[in-house]
Amino acid sequence: MHARSPIADPFALMMDPECVVRAMQCSDRLARLQRRVCRPLDKPLLASRASDVDEYDRAIDAQADAEDI
């Protein structure tokens, strides 16, 4: 039976987190990845939607008030 290196065996990596960190630091494939930071929650769109809903509610209320008169 062949002994596998801990880097090649994903189950052995799960049992030794320090080995995972070492494997990540030595990985050429990870070093070649292009890195960018994506922050999709920096500009929440919910605030603009809430104001649209508020405006719609006010228009409906105004229309209902006009019909009551």
N, C-alpha and C positions, 0 to 999 in steps of 0.2 A: 504494500500500500504506500502511495506517495504522500509525503507530508507537504501540505500546501502552506505557502507563506501567509501570514495573517492579513496581508494587504489584499491578497487574491480571494480570501474567504470572507464574504460579507457577514456571515454569522459570527465569526471570530471578532470582526470589527465591532459588532454590537456589544460584545462582552467586555471590550477594552476601549473606552472612550479616548484614552490618551493615544492609543495606536491610531485611532481615526484622525485625530488632530495631526499627528506626525505624517500620516499618509496624505492628508490634504496639503500640508506644507511642502511635501516632496512631489506633488503631482504636477507634471508638465502640462497636462491638459487643462487643469484649473488655472495655471499661471497664464496660459494663452487666451483665456476667455476675455472678451471685451466686457468691461464693466461700466454700468451706468446706474444711476439712482433714479428710481421712479417713485414719485410721491403723488399718487392719484387723489389723496384725501386733503392735499394742501388747499385746494379751492373747492369747498363744498358747494354743490349745485342746489342743495336743499333750500337754502335761504331764498333764492330767486323763485323757486317753485312755490314756496310758502307765500310770497308776496303776490304771485299770480293768483293763487287760490283766494287770498284775502280780497283782491280786487274783484274777482268773480263773485264772491259772496256779497260784497257791497253792491255790485250791480244788480244782483238778484233781489236783494233787500230793497233797493231803491225802486225796482220795477214793481215789486209787491206793494210797496207803499203807494206808488202812483196808481195802481189798479184799485186800491182801497178807497181812494178819494173820489 
